[in-house]
């Protein structure tokens, strides 16, 4: 399993635990990309990381060894960070 860390608006390959909190684990056996988003992540960070993860899902990620991983894998998002605040989930107007 390869772990990618999200920093500087991109995913980077890492050999230890990710420092930024947002990470993408590439599970080759289960053919899954597991995007982990901590509770303290902002909505902007979450959306940007999710877009990058979907890009890896479509085209793959080129590792330092030159192999392409993650293409065609299922994307699974774990964690509740970066969601809409409760005040934005409801319309301020009534629907007629």
C-alpha positions in Angstrom: 0.0 0.0 0.0 1.4 3.4 -1.0 0.6 6.5 1.0 0.4 9.9 -0.7 0.4 13.1 1.4 -1.5 16.2 0.3 0.6 19.4 0.6 1.1 22.4 -1.7 -2.1 21.6 -3.6 -0.7 18.2 -4.8 -0.2 14.7 -3.6 3.3 13.6 -2.8 4.7 10.2 -2.1 5.7 9.6 1.5 7.3 6.8 3.3 6.1 7.8 6.8 2.9 9.1 8.3 1.5 12.2 6.5 2.2 15.5 8.3 -0.6 17.6 6.7 -3.5 15.3 7.8 -5.0 14.8 4.4 -3.7 11.6 2.8 -4.5 9.2 0.0 -3.8 5.5 0.5 -3.5 3.4 -2.7 -4.6 -0.1 -2.0 -3.4 -2.2 -5.0 -5.0 -5.4 -3.7 -8.5 -4.0 -3.2 -8.2 -1.6 -6.1 -9.2 1.4 -3.9 -8.0 4.9 -3.3 -8.7 5.8 0.3 -8.9 9.6 0.9 -8.6 10.5 4.6 -9.7 14.0 5.6 -9.3 15.1 9.3 -11.9 17.1 11.1 -9.8 20.3 11.1 -9.5 20.4 7.3 -11.3 23.3 5.6 -13.9 22.9 2.9 -11.5 24.4 0.3 -8.7 21.9 1.2 -11.2 19.0 1.1 -12.5 19.9 -2.3 -9.1 20.5 -3.8 -7.8 17.2 -2.4 -10.9 15.4 -3.7 -10.4 16.9 -7.2 -6.7 15.7 -7.2 -7.8 12.3 -6.0 -10.3 12.0 -8.8 -7.6 13.0 -11.2 -5.4 10.2 -9.9 -8.4 7.9 -10.3 -8.7 8.8 -14.0 -5.0 9.0 -15.0 -3.0 7.4 -12.3 -0.1 8.6 -10.2 3.5 8.3 -11.3 5.6 7.0 -8.4 9.3 7.8 -7.9 10.1 4.3 -9.3 8.3 5.2 -12.5 5.2 3.0 -12.0 1.7 4.4 -12.5 -0.7 3.5 -9.7 -4.3 4.2 -8.9 -5.8 4.4 -12.4 -9.4 3.0 -12.5 -9.5 2.4 -8.7 -12.6 3.1 -6.6 -12.4 6.3 -4.6 -13.4 6.0 -0.9 -13.6 9.2 1.2 -13.1 8.8 5.0 -13.5 11.5 7.6 -16.0 14.4 8.0 -13.6 17.3 7.7 -14.2 20.0 5.1 -18.0 19.7 5.0 -20.4 22.6 4.7 -21.1 24.4 7.9 -24.6 23.8 9.3 -25.7 27.3 8.6 -25.1 26.8 4.8 -27.0 23.4 4.6 -30.4 25.1 5.0 -31.8 27.7 2.7 -32.4 31.1 4.4 -35.7 31.3 2.4 -38.7 29.1 2.6 -39.5 27.1 -0.5 -43.0 27.9 -1.9 
